[in-house]
């Protein structure tokens, strides 16, 4: 990830962003990490650049992305909180301080090592939600480069990711991040099963893609018939999600049929229920699988309607 790529990404959703701030943060980070190397053998500066790139993918403001570039600065003994405040702002300095504090706490007792306890501790320490988002971005980059660690370290980090960081991403409603963290962790924790599922999915990829496009067009056409505006997209469910279905339903991959998900984005709540009616008119809903997260939102205020239907080919 290069600085200009990060800036381009930020400008794509925030055209008036203060790009000078990002350039200044980059120069500061480059001086702090000058001569340092990471596990990959590449300059350590690549680490904050990748973290900042992920934050830009989350569409965060330039202060958050700048804090991502600086998130390891206080770990250098020659850099103080006062220096960060003077060079940037109190806001950015305290985001960086929050990230550093979370990275420093450790757990000794069995109770303290329990995932739920750790999740609550991290949430409690993240008085600014941006601190937690930077930690999640940092963890995603760590998982993407986990192969540089020793095997025992890989297992520990992967387990921690699956039990702590992926659920945190889910609570914040960042599903793409949660799913990537889950899949990466699963790959290291259960490599044989991971390979079995990925190979099985690869065999049916073309057929699955054709099916997704066919169903997407059917839904889009039906919405138009009822004068409903909506964006329809489809995807294969992520590998860890499929694995959980296999375990829960005690099935092998060939007999797990619920591996494709569709999303319909509509402009109003009323249209959301109307779109549900269109889908249920097209295909038979599976009893007991409807969930109304509009009437009863999740704890993170996520709102949508979920349903499972028997598709055009069963």
Secondary structure by P-SEA (a helix, b strand, c coil): ccaaaaaaaaaacccccaaaaaaaaaaaaaaaacccccccccccaaaaaaaaaaaaaacccaaaaaaaaaccccccccccaaaaaaaccaaaaaaaaaaaaaacccccccccccaaaaaaaaaaacccaaaaaaaaaaaaaaaaacccccaaaaaaaaaaaaccaaaaaaaacaaaaaaaaaaaaaaaacaaaaaaaaaaaaaaaaaaaaaaaaaaaaaaaaaaaacbbbbbbbbcccaaaaaaaaaaaccccccccccbbbbbbbccaaaaaaaaaaaaaacccccccccccccccccccbbbbbbccccccc
